[in-house]
């Protein structure tokens, strides 16, 4: 960056608060003579000029030129046949983009919001990874497009700052209720978006035509007996193979793959909330008592999750016990477990995880991604009931035992989370539009140059 540019920015930032036309004169004309005095006979090349004052900032001609180029490039990349907006509209949009960015960057500065180099580096690594590139390849790609990497880096930093300000301001203004989620799930748009299909198996304990009240009561008792058997682990498949139960007929069939809107109305409230393998019943209708089992489900919203039931003993270094002593204690506790002492009792005695220690170290069912990477890796490697050797994470030294594993249907939670994000994002965009309009209206903006044509320099 040349000295003339730095001095120009500094001068504007410090003189602006007077808000008199003298600022513009100094910026646009007088600065050259000031620098001539300082540099005596050195030849001065004017590099930039201010075109808009925004609060305590000045937008430069070079920034406008760059923003205009970005918009022009985007227009060129549109599909062929797309109508080009009028030039004055493009220029107005470029200037408005810069004004809004300036307002938000100043808000970030006042609130102490920063993007340090480490965070910026991670963001750039993420962008490169999304484009299947290394950072070095990303730099080369920018150079091939005629884009300076350092300029692009600062552009990304500014975009991150603007995004951070928006999130900081708007996130707590938006709430999504469970009723909104349910209403969307039940809407035509929601069903089309999720496109979940269900394979349902069906068993009917038939009520004969003209059955008496006493006979109906007897069949209902038999239905409740079947329900109790299924709850205790009886096979639904075996039930579906029976032709009679006592003196009552049983009919069974699969409903086939069906979307929510295609499920019989008698079962439509139950099926979408069921997990694969779950049985519901008896459901009474004039034809008898129904039992249904969700055999399978498929579609974009289906989400099966591997979960683990584990327990652990955690020992953490502290002011009294250092790292080496903590590791040694963990080895000692591990040796006692291997000799046959009860894991749960040792967890209650030694574990320094207050949430699980009183439960004998048990952590409850959880997906592997709920744990830190080192803990998750060990949990995946262990056999059922196997006890791990002590290993270290950021929390300290662990001894881990896996008790059970399962593949759990979390589709309903996944669907709810998807829809909640969708509704939140819609509300966020609407709130952001209103907020941007408000801060633009309230900001002090002065156009110094009516002619915002791109520089010919």
C-alpha positions in Angstrom: 0.0 0.0 0.0 1.5 3.4 -1.0 2.0 6.2 1.4 -0.4 8.5 -0.4 -3.3 6.1 0.1 -2.5 5.6 3.9 -2.3 9.3 4.5 -5.5 9.9 2.6 -7.5 7.4 4.7 -5.9 8.7 8.0 -6.7 12.3 7.1 -10.3 11.6 6.2 -10.9 9.6 9.4 -9.6 12.4 11.7 -11.0 15.4 10.0 -14.5 14.1 9.1 -16.1 14.8 12.5 -16.1 18.5 11.7 -18.4 17.6 8.8 -17.7 20.6 6.7 -17.0 20.9 3.1 -13.4 21.7 3.8 -12.9 17.9 4.3 -13.8 17.3 0.7 -11.6 20.0 -0.5 -8.6 18.6 1.4 -9.3 15.1 0.3 -9.9 15.8 -3.4 -7.6 18.7 -4.1 -5.5 20.0 -1.1 -3.8 16.7 -0.1 -1.5 16.9 -3.1 -0.1 20.3 -2.1 0.2 19.2 1.5 2.3 16.2 0.4 4.3 18.4 -2.0 5.4 20.5 0.9 6.3 17.5 2.9 8.1 15.7 0.1 9.6 19.0 -1.3 10.3 18.3 -5.0 9.1 14.6 -5.1 6.5 14.0 -7.8 3.1 13.0 -6.4 0.8 10.6 -8.2 -2.8 10.9 -7.0 -4.0 7.3 -6.4 -7.5 7.5 -5.1 -10.3 9.8 -4.1 -13.3 9.7 -1.7 -16.7 9.6 -3.2 -19.1 8.9 -0.3 -18.9 9.7 3.5 -20.7 7.1 5.6 -20.7 8.0 9.3 -17.0 8.0 10.2 -15.8 6.3 7.1 -15.2 7.2 3.5 -15.9 5.1 0.5 -13.1 5.4 -2.2 -13.3 5.4 -5.9 -11.2 2.2 -6.0 -13.7 0.4 -3.7 -16.5 1.4 -6.0 -14.6 0.3 -9.1 -13.9 -3.1 -7.5 -17.5 -3.6 -6.4 -18.8 -2.7 -9.8 -16.4 -5.2 -11.4 -17.7 -7.9 -9.0 -21.3 -7.2 -10.0 -20.3 -7.2 -13.7 -18.5 -10.5 -13.3 -21.6 -12.0 -11.7 -23.8 -10.8 -14.6 -21.4 -12.3 -17.1 -21.7 -15.7 -15.3 -25.5 -15.8 -15.5 -27.1 -18.2 -18.0 -27.2 -17.1 -21.6 -30.3 -15.0 -22.5 -30.5 -13.4 -19.1 -31.5 -9.8 -19.5 -28.8 -7.3 -18.4 -30.0 -4.7 -15.9 -29.6 -1.0 -16.9 -26.1 0.4 -16.2 -27.4 3.1 -13.8 -29.2 0.3 -11.7 -25.9 -1.7 -11.6 -24.0 1.4 -10.4 -26.6 2.2 -7.8 -26.5 -1.3 -6.5 -22.7 -1.3 -6.3 -22.8 2.0 -4.2 -25.6 0.7 -1.9 -23.6 -2.5 -1.3 -20.6 -0.5 -0.2 -22.6 1.9 2.0 -24.3 -1.0 3.8 -21.0 -2.8 4.2 -19.4 0.3 5.7 -22.2 0.8 8.2 -22.0 -2.8 9.4 -18.1 -2.8 9.6 -18.3 0.3 11.8 -20.8 -1.4 14.0 -18.4 -4.4 14.3 -15.6 -2.1 15.3 -17.7 -0.3 17.9 -18.8 -3.6 19.4 -15.3 -5.0 19.5 -16.0 -7.8 17.0 -12.8 -9.1 15.4 -11.8 -11.8 13.0 -8.2 -12.8 13.9 -5.7 -14.4 11.4 -6.2 -17.9 12.8 -10.0 -17.8 12.3 -9.5 -16.2 8.9 -7.0 -18.9 7.9 -9.5 -21.6 8.9 -12.3 -20.0 6.9 -10.0 -19.9 3.8 -9.1 -23.5 4.3 -12.8 -24.3 4.4 -13.5 -22.4 1.2 -10.6 -24.2 -0.5 -11.8 -27.6 0.8 -15.4 -26.9 -0.5 -13.9 -26.4 -3.9 -11.7 -29.6 -3.6 -8.5 -27.6 -3.4 -5.6 -27.0 -1.1 -5.0 -23.4 0.1 -2.0 -23.3 -2.3 -4.3 -24.4 -5.2 -6.9 -21.9 -4.1 -4.3 -19.1 -4.3 -3.2 -20.2 -7.8 -6.9 -20.3 -9.0 -7.3 -16.7 -7.8 -4.2 -15.6 -9.6 -5.4 -17.3 -12.7 -8.6 -15.1 -12.5 -6.5 -12.0 -12.0 -7.4 -11.7 -8.3 -4.8 -10.7 -5.7 -4.8 -13.2 -2.8 -4.2 -10.6 -0.1 -7.1 -8.6 -1.5 -9.3 -11.7 -1.6 -8.3 -12.5 2.0 -9.3 -9.1 3.3 -12.6 -9.4 1.3 -13.3 -12.6 3.1 -12.5 -11.0 6.5 -14.9 -8.2 5.8 -17.6 -10.6 4.8 -17.1 -12.6 8.0 -17.3 -9.4 10.0 -20.6 -8.4 8.3 -22.0 -11.8 8.9 -20.9 -11.8 12.5 -22.6 -8.4 13.1 -25.8 -9.6 11.5 -25.9 -12.8 13.6 -25.1 -10.9 16.8 -27.9 -8.5 16.1 -30.6 -10.7 14.7 -30.3 -14.2 16.2 -32.0 -13.4 19.5 -34.9 -11.6 17.7 -36.1 -14.8 16.0 -38.0 -17.6 17.6 -39.5 -20.7 16.0 -42.3 -22.5 17.9 -43.0 -26.2 17.9 -46.4 -25.4 16.5 -44.8 -23.7 13.5 -42.7 -26.8 12.9 -45.7 -29.1 13.2 -47.8 -26.9 10.9 -45.1 -26.9 8.2 -44.6 -30.7 8.5 -48.3 -31.2 7.9 -48.5 -28.8 5.0 -48.4 -29.8 1.4 -45.0 -28.0 0.9 -43.6 -29.8 4.0 -44.6 -33.2 2.7 -43.2 -32.5 -0.7 -40.0 -31.3 0.8 -39.5 -34.3 3.0 -40.7 -36.9 0.6 -40.6 -39.7 3.2 -42.2 -43.0 2.4 -43.2 -45.6 4.9 -43.6 -49.4 4.6 -46.2 -50.4 7.1 -47.2 -54.0 8.1 -50.8 -54.4 9.3 -52.7 -57.0 11.4 -56.5 -56.8 12.1 -58.3 -58.8 14.8 -61.7 -58.9 13.1 -65.0 -58.0 14.8 -67.7 -60.1 13.1 -70.7 -58.2 11.6 -73.5 -58.0 14.1 -71.3 -58.8 17.1 -73.0 -58.4 20.5 -71.8 -56.0 23.2 -70.5 -59.0 25.1 -68.7 -60.4 22.1 -67.2 -57.0 21.3 -65.9 -56.7 24.9 -64.3 -60.2 24.6 -62.5 -59.3 21.4 -61.3 -56.1 22.9 -59.8 -58.1 25.9 -58.1 -60.4 23.4 -56.7 -57.3 21.5 -55.3 -56.0 24.8 -53.7 -59.3 25.5 -52.0 -59.3 22.1 -50.7 -55.7 22.8 -49.2 -56.9 26.1 -47.5 -59.8 24.4 -46.0 -57.5 21.7 -44.8 -55.1 24.3 -43.0 -58.0 26.1 -41.2 -58.9 22.9 -43.5 -61.2 20.9 -42.9 -61.2 17.2 -45.1 -59.1 15.0 -44.2 -61.3 12.1 -45.4 -64.4 13.9 -48.6 -62.6 14.8 -49.2 -61.7 11.1 -48.9 -65.4 10.2 -51.7 -66.5 12.5 -55.1 -67.0 11.0 -57.1 -67.1 14.2 -56.7 -66.0 17.8 -59.0 -68.1 19.9 -62.3 -68.0 18.0 -61.5 -64.7 16.3 -60.2 -64.2 12.8 -56.9 -62.4 12.1 -56.1 -60.7 8.8 -52.7 -59.3 7.9 -51.2 -57.5 5.0 -48.5 -54.9 4.1 -49.7 -51.5 3.0 -46.8 -51.1 0.7 -44.6 -48.0 0.3 -46.7 -44.9 1.0 -46.1 -41.2 1.4 -47.9 -39.5 4.4 -50.8 -38.3 2.3 -51.3 -41.9 1.1 -51.5 -43.5 4.5 -55.0 -44.6 5.6 -56.6 -41.9 7.7 -56.9 -44.3 10.6 -53.1 -44.6 10.9 -51.9 -41.2 9.6 -51.4 -39.7 13.0 -49.3 -42.6 14.2 -47.1 -43.6 11.3 -45.0 -40.4 10.8 -43.9 -40.4 14.4 -43.1 -44.1 14.6 -39.5 -45.5 14.7 -38.5 -48.4 12.4 -39.6 -51.7 14.1 -42.1 -49.9 16.5 -45.6 -51.5 16.9 -48.7 -49.5 17.7 -52.1 -50.9 18.7 -54.8 -51.8 19.3 -56.5 -49.1 17.2 -60.2 -49.6 17.1 -62.4 -49.2 14.0 -65.8 -50.6 13.0 -64.0 -53.6 11.3 -62.0 -54.6 14.4 -58.8 -53.9 16.3 -55.7 -53.0 14.3 -52.0 -53.3 15.0 -49.4 -51.7 12.8 -45.6 -52.0 12.6 -43.3 -49.6 10.7 -41.2 -52.0 8.8 -39.0 -49.5 6.9 -38.9 -45.9 5.8 -37.0 -44.2 3.1 -36.4 -40.7 1.7 -34.2 -37.6 2.2 -35.5 -37.1 5.8 -34.8 -40.6 7.0 -31.9 -40.5 9.5 -30.6 -43.6 11.2 -28.0 -43.0 13.9 -25.4 -45.4 15.4 -25.6 -45.0 19.2 -23.6 -46.3 22.1 -24.4 -46.9 25.7 -21.1 -46.5 27.6 -19.7 -45.7 31.1 -16.4 -44.2 32.1 -14.2 -43.1 34.9 -12.6 -39.7 34.5 -9.6 -38.4 36.3 -8.4 -34.9 35.7 -5.1 -33.2 36.7 -5.5 -30.4 39.2 -3.4 -28.1 41.4 -2.6 -31.0 43.8 -2.2 -33.8 41.4 -0.2 -33.3 38.2 -0.4 -35.0 34.8 1.9 -37.9 35.6 0.3 -38.6 39.0 -3.2 -38.5 37.3 -2.1 -41.0 34.7 -0.6 -43.2 37.3 -3.9 -43.2 39.3 -5.8 -44.1 36.2 -3.5 -47.1 35.6 -4.1 -48.1 39.2 -7.9 -48.0 38.9 -7.7 -49.8 35.6 -5.7 -52.6 37.2 -8.3 -53.0 39.9 -11.1 -53.3 37.3 -9.1 -56.0 35.5 -8.7 -57.9 38.8 -12.5 -58.1 39.1 -13.5 -55.0 41.1 -16.9 -53.5 40.2 -16.6 -50.7 37.6 -19.7 -48.8 38.9 -18.4 -48.7 42.4 -14.9 -47.6 41.4 -16.6 -44.9 39.2 -18.6 -43.6 42.2 -15.4 -43.6 44.3 -12.9 -42.1 41.8 -14.6 -40.5 38.8 -14.4 -36.7 38.6 -17.2 -36.4 36.1 -20.0 -35.2 38.4 -22.7 -35.9 35.8 -22.0 -39.6 35.6 -20.1 -40.6 38.7 -23.1 -41.1 40.9 -24.7 -43.2 38.1 -21.7 -45.6 38.3 -20.1 -43.8 35.3 -23.0 -44.4 32.9 -23.4 -41.8 30.2 -26.7 -42.9 28.7 -27.4 -43.6 25.0 -25.6 -41.1 22.7 -24.4 -40.9 19.1 -20.6 -41.1 18.6 -20.4 -37.5 17.4 -21.6 -36.3 20.8 -18.2 -37.1 22.2 -14.8 -35.6 21.5 -12.8 -37.3 18.8 -10.4 -39.3 21.0 -13.3 -40.6 23.2 -15.4 -41.5 20.1 -12.5 -43.4 18.5 -12.0 -45.6 21.5 -15.7 -46.2 21.9 -15.9 -47.5 18.3 -13.0 -49.9 18.7 -14.2 -51.6 21.9 -16.1 -54.8 22.0 -19.3 -55.0 24.1 -18.3 -55.1 27.9 -14.6 -54.6 27.0 -12.8 -52.1 29.2 -10.3 -49.7 27.6 -6.8 -48.9 28.9 -6.6 -45.4 30.3 -6.5 -42.8 27.5 -6.3 -39.0 27.4 -8.6 -36.3 26.1 -8.8 -32.6 26.8 -10.8 -33.4 29.9 -8.3 -35.7 31.5 -7.7 -39.5 31.7 -10.6 -41.9 30.9 -11.3 -45.6 31.5 -14.2 -46.5 29.2 -16.5 -49.5 28.9 -19.0 -50.0 26.1 -22.2 -51.7 27.4 -24.4 -51.8 24.3 -24.8 -50.5 20.7 -27.8 -49.8 18.5 -28.8 -48.2 15.2 -31.6 -45.8 16.2 -34.2 -44.2 14.0 -33.8 -40.4 14.6 -35.8 -39.4 11.5 -38.5 -37.4 13.4 -35.9 -35.4 15.3 -34.0 -34.9 12.1 -37.1 -33.7 10.2 -38.0 -31.3 13.0 -34.4 -29.9 13.0 -34.5 -29.5 9.2 -37.8 -27.7 9.3 -36.8 -25.5 12.3 -33.7 -24.4 10.4 -35.7 -23.7 7.3 -38.3 -21.6 9.1 -35.5 -19.8 11.1 -33.6 -19.0 7.9 -36.8 -17.6 6.2 -37.5 -15.4 9.3 -33.8 -14.4 9.5 -33.7 -13.2 5.9 -36.9 -11.2 6.3 -35.6 -9.7 9.6 -32.3 -8.9 8.0 -33.9 -7.1 5.1 -35.9 -4.9 7.4 -32.9 -4.3 9.7 -30.6 -3.3 6.8 -33.2 -0.9 5.5 -33.5 0.6 9.0 -29.8 1.1 9.6 -29.4 2.5 6.0 -32.2 5.1 6.7 -30.6 6.1 10.1 -27.0 6.4 8.9 -25.4 9.7 7.9 -24.5 9.3 4.2 -23.1 12.2 2.0 -22.3 11.7 -1.6 -19.2 13.7 -2.4 -19.1 12.8 -6.1 -22.3 12.6 -8.1 -20.4 10.9 -10.9 -19.7 7.4 -9.7 -18.6 6.1 -13.1 -15.7 3.7 -12.9 -12.2 5.3 -12.8 -10.3 5.5 -16.1 -7.0 5.5 -14.3 
